[in-house]
Structure formats: C-alpha cells, structure tokens
Amino acid sequence: MAEQDERELQAELARLQQEHRDLDAAIDALHQSPAPDLLRLQRLKKRKLLLRDRIAFIEDQITPDIIA
C-alpha cells in the first residue's frame, strides 16, 4: 500500500472513530431523556453499526495480513 493511501485511510479512520464516539454520546443522552424518540434512537444505532463495520474494514486494510 502506498504511503499516501495509508495516510488517507488513517485520516478517515480517525474521523469515523470520532463520529462513532459522538454517536455513542448522543445515544446515551437520548436514553437519559424523559421521553426518548425511539425512531431517532434506532437510526442512530443503525448508523453506529455501519460506522463500526467501516472502521473494521479500514483497520483490516491498514493492518497487513500475516501468513503463519
């Protein structure tokens, strides 16, 4: 993998991890509200799962496969 490509993946990974943490905080705050919007909560959780999958994919791209 080219050094430039890896830097771009690292930057995207950092951005996605930050968004994942922000969604986690938003979900926690929504849970704490007296009458949480269940539809919004469901959408936030779905987005968080999509981010987790994308993060895992990028981490796999960055980390080289080790054949034992």
C-alpha positions as CSV (number, residue, x, y, z in Angstrom):
1,M,0.0,0.0,0.0
2,A,1.3,3.4,-0.9
3,E,2.2,5.7,1.9
4,Q,-0.3,8.4,0.7
5,D,-3.1,5.8,0.7
6,E,-2.3,4.7,4.2
7,R,-2.3,8.3,5.4
8,E,-5.7,8.9,3.8
9,L,-7.0,5.7,5.4
10,Q,-5.6,6.7,8.8
11,A,-7.3,10.1,8.5
12,E,-10.6,8.5,7.5
13,L,-10.3,6.0,10.4
14,A,-9.8,8.8,12.9
15,R,-12.8,10.7,11.5
16,L,-15.0,7.7,11.7
17,Q,-13.9,6.8,15.2
18,Q,-14.7,10.3,16.4
19,E,-18.1,10.1,14.7
20,H,-18.7,6.7,16.4
21,R,-17.8,8.2,19.8
22,D,-20.1,11.2,19.1
23,L,-23.0,8.9,18.2
24,D,-22.4,6.9,21.4
25,A,-22.7,10.1,23.4
26,A,-25.8,11.1,21.5
27,I,-27.4,7.7,22.1
28,D,-26.6,7.8,25.8
29,A,-28.1,11.3,26.1
30,L,-31.2,10.2,24.3
31,H,-31.6,7.3,26.6
32,Q,-31.4,9.7,29.6
33,S,-34.2,11.9,28.3
34,P,-37.6,11.5,29.9
35,A,-39.3,10.5,26.6
36,P,-36.7,9.3,24.1
37,D,-37.6,9.4,20.4
38,L,-37.4,5.7,19.6
39,L,-37.2,6.2,15.9
40,R,-34.3,8.6,16.2
41,L,-32.6,6.2,18.7
42,Q,-33.0,3.3,16.2
43,R,-31.5,5.4,13.4
44,L,-28.5,6.5,15.5
45,K,-27.8,2.9,16.5
46,K,-28.0,1.8,12.9
47,R,-25.6,4.5,11.8
48,K,-23.3,3.5,14.7
49,L,-23.3,-0.1,13.5
50,L,-22.5,1.0,9.9
51,L,-19.6,3.1,11.2
52,R,-18.3,0.1,13.2
53,D,-18.3,-2.1,10.1
54,R,-16.5,0.6,8.1
55,I,-13.9,1.1,10.9
56,A,-13.2,-2.6,10.9
57,F,-12.8,-2.7,7.1
58,I,-10.3,0.2,7.2
59,E,-8.4,-1.3,10.0
60,D,-8.1,-4.5,8.0
61,Q,-6.8,-2.5,5.0
62,I,-4.2,-0.8,7.1
63,T,-3.0,-3.9,9.0
64,P,-1.2,-6.3,6.7
65,D,-2.2,-9.9,6.6
66,I,0.3,-12.2,8.4
67,I,0.5,-15.6,6.9
68,A,1.8,-18.1,9.5
